[in-house]
Amino acid sequence: MIVRKLRLQRAWSQDHLAQLSGLSIRTIQRIERGQKAGLESMKALAAVFEIPLADLQQQEPDMPTTDSKLTFEESQVLEQVRDLKGFYTHLIQYLIVVSGLFILNFLTSPGYIWAWWVAMGWGIGVASHALSVFEIYSPFGADWEKRQVEKKLGRKL
């Protein structure tokens, strides 16, 4: 379906689309993953996007998901946003767990601060993740990937 593409073209979040259409976020997610939607859901989405229902229901038989209908640039941006979301999720988990461990450490054995070991070890992983996502230092970045693809295809750059 083209729901994801239409939503991204308008720079809407899934939550925003759900509010506009009266559908749940979960329903929007399922539709964007290519699961079959009910007629009422499709009517609501067609009304929000201001397109005919028939246009919204069109789907090429050999392309079951919306990812295949995205342009290369849209796919790249979508992948970058997913990577960024993954990093922020990792960072939030790190902050919550490490904070909890420091609290536990101070409550149980304030004489020895063992939570530093966890904070430093996991912190290295978070820093590495940040370097990768923000492409501060990426030895295996886009240029490397391009060279490897060309090498495997037997082409010269």
Phi, psi and omega in degrees: 000167184254014184299314181298317181297315179297320180294316181292324178298329180267359180060040178262147172276167176296324179296316180297316178297320179298318179295316181294322185270343183081011178263165177279158177299321180300320178295317178300315180299316180296318180295318181292334177278358175101005178285151183292135180254153177287162182299318181295321177296317180294322178296318180297317180292319179298320179294318180294317181279351180058048177229158178296147179303322181298322179294324181288330182276348180295133178207131179289136184297330181272001180236088187285340183239162181288336181302326182286344180267353179282147175288168180301316181297317179296320178296319179298313181296318179299319178294320178297319179294320178296319177297317179296318178298318178298319179295312181297324176297316178299315181297316180295317177300317179301310182297319181292311183294315181294321176299315178298321179293322177295319177297313178300319179299314181291331179283325186264317181213079183292346181287332180231120183266089180279342183295340177300323182297317178293315181300318180289315181297310180290327178300325176297320177295319179294318179297319178297318178298317179297317179300321181289312184292316182273004177051041176290313175218114184221091180295338180247045182279198184298321180296317179298315179300316181298315179298320181293319179297313179298320179297315181292330179275356177076024180258157174257146181284000000 
